[in-house]
Each structure stands twice: as C-alpha cells, then as structure tokens.
Amino acid sequence: MTSSFHVPSVSADHMDELLAGRRMRRNRRTDWSRRLVRENTLTVDDLIWPIFLVDGEKIREAVPSMPGVYRYSVDEAVLEVERAAALGIPAVALFPNTDPSLRDATGTEALNSDNLICRACRAIKEKGLNVGLITDVALDPYTSHGHDGIMEGETILNDTTVNQLCHQALIQAQSGADVIAPSDMMDGRIGAIRQCLDANGFRDVQIMAYSAKYASGFYGPFRDAVGTNATLIGDKRTYQMDPGNTNEALRETELDIQEGADMVMVKPGLPYLDIVRRIKDTFQVPTYAYQVSGEYAMIEAANANGWIDGERVMLESLLAFKRAGADGILTYFAPRVAELLAKK
C-alpha cells in the first residue's frame, strides 16, 4: 500500500521569499567563483617531505607497509632532495634506519658525527640547495630496545636522556642541520637543547618541537621504515601523550614555547586536528602537523582497493590540516602533491 502525501510545489519566487534572497549555492556555481571565495588553500609552501635513510650506495629500498615510500642511501637521498628543490618543497625531514649492529642500550650511535643523519646533512649541504634540513632528535633509531630514551630497568631516565639529546642535537647542527626536531617527549629537552646550541654558536639553528606527540597506534609503518618495530620493548605511554587528553597538549606546548621552541608540532595529524586548532588559536605560533605513516598507509590501501579516489582524498586530507590552522604538514605525499600543484 502506497501512502499518499501532498507535497506543494515551491516556486522560485516563493523560495526567494523563504530564504530572504540568501542563496548560498550562488558562490559555488562556477569554478572561478569557488576559487574566489575559498577560505583555505594548499600550496607547495605548506609541504615538508620526510625521507628515510639507509646505509650503502645506490639503494632505493621500498617500505612494504608504505607503498611509494623508500629508504634511500645517502647518495640517492641527495638526488631526492635535489628533486624537492626543483619542485619548490621548502624542507625535508631526515630519519635514519640504523644498522642493528650499531644499536645499543644507550643509543651511542646517535653521538657519532659520521652517522647516517650527519653524513646526509653534509652531502646535501654541499649541493647548496635552497631546502631546509630538519633532523630528528631522539634515541629510538639508535637503541636496542627501541625507546626514545636511556633505560634503567623499565624506566626511561628523563634527565640522563636529555643530556644525550643535547649532544645529539649539537652534532647534527655541526653537520648542517637547519632545524632540530626533538621527537622524544622528555621533559625540559627544548630548553636544554636551546642552551646547548646557543652556547656552541648555533643561535640561528631553529627548533621544531614535537610538542603534542601522542602514544598512538598510527605509527606502525614508520617503525617498520626505521627498523624499530622489531626492537621496541613494551610501549611509549610513560612519555608520549595519552590520546584522551587535550588540555595537557596546551600545557606541553606552552612549556616548549617558553623554553625556546621556534615552531611546534602535533603528531599524529588527522585524528588530532582538534589539537592543532586549539594550539594555533591559543598561542598563534608557527604550528605544524605530521600526517603519519598509518594515515598515509590507510589512504594508499583504500585507493589500491578502489574504495576511494586516492588523489582526491590525498589533497582533501592535506587541506584539512590547513583548515585546522596548520602552517605546514609533514607528509609522505609531498613530492606527489608538489607535482600536481605545479600542473594546476
């Protein structure tokens, strides 16, 4: 049985009367109009490209859990940074996959001025490229237990770790790093690193603090890429942030700014856009977000299965960061997006 309803027709004049002339779709009708009224845009200047390093020569080693992402030997990484410069990407972030034989309980390889990060910095700087070098300061790529700090039993030693992070930051600055990016989440490390850099003549080296880095399940493919999945003992919840907290992120960020951070970062990205917005609105400082490996892998997997339009979702996801207030995004999509933007 079909129900009978009377649906009165609405004339255009009557609709204008109902809407009082306010027709929002007028501004959406044409491409040129949509561009004129667009509130946020994505440009190549918003992109930071994370690059993974591995020992050897002429190596481009695929990361299985991150389709389209590779680990590069230093010589190949130099070529990729040259590519970044040609595309107009402002900066790259370097992460090492340290040989297991060089990892130990205290991460001493982090203090080797000839380690992967330092060699890459020097090789890239020799090319005189207009690309900023952001280097990761943390011990997890160098420790046999996969944690970001020095351990005593099951406890991460905060102050002992911070002392080592200062030395790590210093040798990276000496090797040519433009931006030191401490990702360890130890208390007080930003102030200590700033003092160490300044005392050694590196006042112009910037610090991008991982201010709100959460103990997230989205990091799996990254740990695969840098080789810490196999080494990590336990988890990182005693020093990375609880995913349920937002006010704590503001306190962490405020402390980092007071200690001398030039830029702050939220990690992961899309699941924490509310944190990006709160930090930007509260502090009005350069604020960045990391579209992490798990976010990248999910988009790639859904695209590979034909469930989404991968290119469209890639661009939409990055625009979401801008809408939330991010000044830039660390993303593995960076070179692909830069090429697309160059064609527009």
N, C-alpha and C positions, 0 to 999 in steps of 0.2 A: 504494500500500500504506500503510495506516494503522498507525502504531506503537501498541502497547498498553502503557499505564503504569497502575500502581495509585497513585492519589492518595488517601491516607487522609483521611477527614473529621476535622475538629478541632472538638470540642465547645467551647461557651463556657467550661465549667469547665476543660477542658484548656488553652484559650488563656490563661485567667487564671493557670493554673499556669506556663505558659511565660513569660508577661510579668510574673509575680510581682505581678499587680494593677496594673502601671504601664500604663494605657491613656491615651496622650497625646491621643486624639481626644475624650475627655470634655469637655475645656475648649473644644473647637472646635464643639461640637454646636449651640449656640444663639447668636444674635446678642448677647444680653446678656452671656453668658459670654465670648465673644470680646472684647467691649469691656472687660470687667473685667481680662483678663489681657494686653491689648495692651501691648507694651513701648514702642512709639513711636507718636506721633500727629502729624498735621499740622493746624495751626491758622492762622488769618489772621495771627497774630502772627509767623509764620515767613516772610512774603512781602515781597519788595521788587520793585517794578514798574519795569523800565527803560522810559523814554519817550524817543522820538526827536523832535527839534525841527527846524523848517524856517522860513525867513523867509517873511513875508507875513501875511495876515489871513484868518481863517475858512477855513483849509486843513486838510483831513484827507486826506492823500495815502497811498494804500496802498503797502506794500512788497511787490512781486511775489513775492519769494522767501520771504516770511513771512506766509502767509495769516492775516488777522485782526489784523495789526500795521500801524500807521500812523505817518507823520510828521505832527506837529502844529505849526501856527503857535502862537506864544506864547499868544494868546487862547484857542485851543482846548485847549492844554496845561493852562491854568488850570482849565478845565472838567473835564478828566480827573483832575487832582489833587483837585478837589472830589469827584469820584466815588470816588477812592481813599479819601478821608477818610470818606465815607459808608459805605464797605464795611469800614472798620476796618483798612485796609492801613497799616502803620506808617511806610513810607518809599517814596519813588520815587527812581530814579536817572536823571539827565538826560544825554542825549547829543545833540550838535548835528550837523546836516548843513549844513556851512558852504558858502555860495555859492562856486563855483570861482573867481570873480573876486577873492575875498578871501583866497585861499590863496597862500602864497609859500614860498620855500625855508626860511625860519626860523620860520614859523608866527606871525607878528606879530599876527594877529587874536586869538590866544589871550590877548593882553595888552590887548585892547580892552574897557574896562569896560562898553561898550554892545553886546557881542557877544550871540549868541543865549542862551547859558547864563546870563549875568548878567542880561539882560532878563527871562528866565523866572523866575529866582530872585526878583527884586524883585516881579514881578507876582504870584507865588504867595504870597510873604510878606505882601503887602498884604491878602490874604484872611484871614489869621490862622488858618490851618488847622492841625490837630494831625497834621501829616505831616512827617516828616523829609526834608530835601532833600540828596541825595547827588550830588556833582558830579564828573565825570571830569576828572582832571588828566593830560594827555598832549598831545602836539603833532600826532598823526596827523590829527585832523579839520581841522587848520589848515594843514598843509604841502602844497606842490605835489607832493612826492614820496611822500606817504602814510606816512612813517615817524614814529615816536614821538619823535624827537629831531632835533637840528640836525646836518646832514651836512657833512663835508669830504671831497670825492671820494665814495668808497663807505663811508666810516667814520662811524658815529654818535658824535658827541662827547659823552661822558658828562657831564663836569663843566660844560661850557657849557650843555648841556641842562638840568641840574639847576638852574642859576641861573635859567633862564627858567621852569621849572616852579614855583619858589618864587614868582615874580611872578604867575604864573597862579593859583596857589592863593590868594594874598593877595587878588586882585581878586574871586575867587569868594566868599571869606569876607566881604569887604566888601559883596557883593551879597546876602548872606543864606544862603549855603550852611551847612548844619549839619554835614555830613560831607564831607571832602575825600578822594577816592578815586584815588590815583595808580596809573595802569594801565600806565605806560611801561616799567617794569623796569630803570630806570637804577640803578646802584649809589649808595647813600648818599642817595637823594632823600627818604626818610622823615625822617631826622634833620634834613636841611636845611630841609624844609618845616615841621617842628615848630618849629624855632628861629625861622623867619621868622614864623610865625603868633603864637608867644608874644611875640616882640619887638614886634609890632604890636597887641597887646591882644586877640588871639583865642585865648586859652588854653583856652576851652571848646569850640572847634571840634574835632570828632573827626577822626581819620584812619583810614580803612579801606584798608589796604594790599593791593593785588594782589600778594601775597607769592609765590605759586606760579602764575605765568601762563605757560602753555606755548605754544610755537610750533606751533600746532595747525591742522589742516585744517577745523576745525569753525566757523571764524569767517566764512566766506564771505557768508552772508546779512546779517550785521551790517555788514560792509564795504559791502555794497550799500545798506543803510539809511542809513549816514552818508556815503556817497559816496566812500569811499576805494578801492574796488575798481579804479576807473578810473585812480587816480593812483599806486597803490603800485608802486614800482620795486624789483624783487628780492623778498626775503623778510625776516623779522624774527628769523632764527635767531641772530644775534650778540648779541641782548639778551633775547629770550624763551627760556624753558627748553626743553631737549631732552626730548621725550616719554618717552625711555627712563630718565630719572633720577628717583629718589625721595629719596635722602639729600640731594641738593642742595636739594630743596624744604624740608627741615628747616633747613638752614643759612640759606637765604634768609629763612625765617620768623623764625628766631631773631634775625637781624640787624635785621629790621623791628621786632620787639618791643623790642629793646634801644634802637633809635633813636626809639621813642615811638609806635608804632602802637597804636591802641586796639582795633582789630579787624583780622583777617587774612582773606584770601580765596584760594580755589583756583579757577582758570579754565583750561579748561572744567570741567564738572561730572561727569556720569555716567561718562565714560571715566576719571575721576581720583578716584573715590570712595576708593581706597586711600590717596591723598594726604590727603584730608580726614580720614580715620580716624587716620593717623599724626600729623598736625599736632595734632588735638584731643587725642589720648592723650598726646602729648609735652608740650604747652605749656598745655593747659587754659585757653585764652583764647577770647574770642568768635570763632568761626570760621564763615565763610560760603563759599558756593559759588555759581558763576554757571552756571545752565542756559543755555548759549549758543545763539545763533541757529541753528546747524546741528542741535543736538539738538531744538530746537523745530520746525524745518522738517521733520525726518525724521518726527516724530510726526504732524505735520499732513498730510504727504504720504501716509503709510501709512493714516491714518484716511480721507483723501479717496478712496483706492483701495479702501476696505472691507477692508483686510488686518488691521486691529486695531480694538478698541473704543477710540477716541481718548480719551474721557473717563476711562475706567478706567486706561489707560496713563499719561495725564497725571498723575492722582493717585498712581498707583503709583511713577512716576518721582520725584515730589517726596518721597514718603515714604522713598524710598531715600536721599535726602540726609540726612534726619533720622536714619535708622538708622546712617548712616556717621559721625554726630557733628556735622553742621552745625547751627548755631544759627539759621540762616536761609538763604533761597535767593533770589537774583535770578532772576526768571523772567518771561517774556512771558505766561505763563498766569495771572499774579497776579489780574487782575480777574475772570477766569472762575472760577478756583478760589475766590476770596473769595465770589462769588455762590453757588456750590454749597455751600460750608461754611455759609453763612448759612441755607440752606434745611434743613439737617440738624437 
